[in-house]
Structures are given as structure tokens and as C-alpha cells.
Amino acid sequence: EGRPSMPGPGPDTIIGHDVWIGQGARILPGAHIGSGVIIGAGAVVGGRVPDYAVVVGNPGRVVRHRFAPDTIARLLQIAWWDWPIDHILKHEAAICGGDLPVLEAAAATI
């Protein structure tokens, strides 16, 4: 009765694993950010951002990918973020160093 109603929920915003979001970046409602994405400081990001992309600007645009397509596929297959925490800690150096052969071997032992 005379009161404005609140709008219904907006579209879901999905942020993948191992994403770095720079200071002051804005993620718009309904954005789908892939795993391994880097969002530059101050970027305004909407829509779909592919895995391991680097996004900058307003509006946000993909300026490059962090790795070659075969490396991205291998990293997504490894999915270290789904490992038990003790396994992550044990292989932290390989994760931080991007040592794919070591990470693939570690993934096979889970």
C-alpha cells in the first residue's frame, strides 16, 4: 500500500576458483567469471569471462589469456582448489610455481 516494493533477486554472479580481483574493480550482477581470471584494478566486469583470462578497463575486456589453451585445460583438470587442505599445503610450492608435472602427479594421488 503506497510503499515501493523491493525488486526480486537479480541474476546470480559466479566467480570461479583462484581469481584475483584488483582494487576498486566492480563485478556486475550476473557476471560469470571463470577460474584463474585476473581482473585489473578499477575494471568493470559483466557478462562471461573465460578461464585464465586477464580483464581490464571500463567496460572490462579480455586483453589476453594467462596461458596457452592446453595449459589451461591441464590446470582445470588438476583443480587443486578442490583438494583437501593438507594436500594443498603439502604441494603449495608447486601450486605457486605452476609446476604442472608435479601438480598432475599430486592430483593422481587424491
Secondary structure as UniProt FT lines:
FT   STRAND          14..15
FT   STRAND          20..21
FT   TURN            23..24
FT   STRAND          26..27
FT   TURN            29..30
FT   STRAND          32..33
FT   TURN            35..36
FT   STRAND          38..39
FT   TURN            41..42
FT   STRAND          44..45
FT   STRAND          48..49
FT   TURN            51..52
FT   STRAND          53..56
FT   TURN            57..60
FT   STRAND          61..65
FT   HELIX           69..78
FT   HELIX           80..82
FT   HELIX           85..90
FT   HELIX           92..97
FT   HELIX           100..108
//
